[in-house]
């Protein structure tokens, strides 16, 4: 599925608040807490590329991750939870549905299912959702990654891994959309 062209990154400050929020939705996932955090950034700062924009949002998310404030932690967790669970049948995001499509090909029936691993992950890391850049990897590879991350039992590392995955996903979406000055 071909994504519609993104507007030139230099035009973002001239877009309306709603249009800037729609850009965030395309790059990440629809998420009011992310709008609250980042829509103004797109209006106040000029970027040379979408890669630079994604890096700036990644730094905003990292600042939340590094904060000792409970409200910042909850805010970050709400942003991370905007990503649908892997293998979830009712994924609303067309982009996520397409990105996860290969997880349903050649099903791996060995071991726990993705649903079971999602449940175990969320029990191990209350308030977090497993976020990963699938990037064409098989269901088996993703399940192995989930198990490794669950066994590591490091919630701080999970927040950083999820932020990196969100930025990697956004970068891939820009590349697929052929955005002007996409990734530099």
NORKAVEN-V73633 format. One record per residue. N is the residue number from 1. SS is DSSP state (H for helix, E for strand, - for the rest). Layout:
BEGIN
N/SS
N/SS
END
This chain:
BEGIN
1/-
2/-
3/-
4/-
5/-
6/-
7/-
8/-
9/H
10/H
11/H
12/H
13/H
14/H
15/-
16/-
17/H
18/H
19/H
20/H
21/H
22/H
23/H
24/H
25/H
26/H
27/H
28/-
29/-
30/-
31/-
32/H
33/H
34/H
35/H
36/H
37/H
38/H
39/H
40/H
41/H
42/H
43/H
44/H
45/-
46/-
47/-
48/-
49/-
50/H
51/H
52/H
53/H
54/H
55/H
56/H
57/H
58/H
59/H
60/H
61/H
62/H
63/H
64/H
65/H
66/H
67/-
68/-
69/-
70/H
71/H
72/H
73/H
74/H
75/H
76/H
77/H
78/H
79/H
80/H
81/-
82/-
83/-
84/-
85/-
86/-
87/-
88/-
89/-
90/-
91/-
92/-
93/-
94/H
95/H
96/H
97/H
98/H
99/H
100/-
101/H
102/H
103/H
104/H
105/-
106/-
107/-
108/-
109/-
110/-
111/-
112/-
113/-
114/H
115/H
116/H
117/H
118/H
119/H
120/H
121/H
122/H
123/H
124/H
125/-
126/-
127/-
128/-
129/-
130/-
131/-
132/-
133/-
134/-
135/-
136/-
137/-
138/-
139/H
140/H
141/H
142/H
143/H
144/H
145/H
146/H
147/H
148/H
149/H
150/H
151/H
152/H
153/-
154/-
155/H
156/H
157/H
158/H
159/H
160/H
161/H
162/H
163/H
164/H
165/H
166/H
167/H
168/H
169/H
170/H
171/H
172/H
173/H
174/H
175/H
176/H
177/H
178/-
179/-
180/-
181/-
182/-
183/-
184/-
END
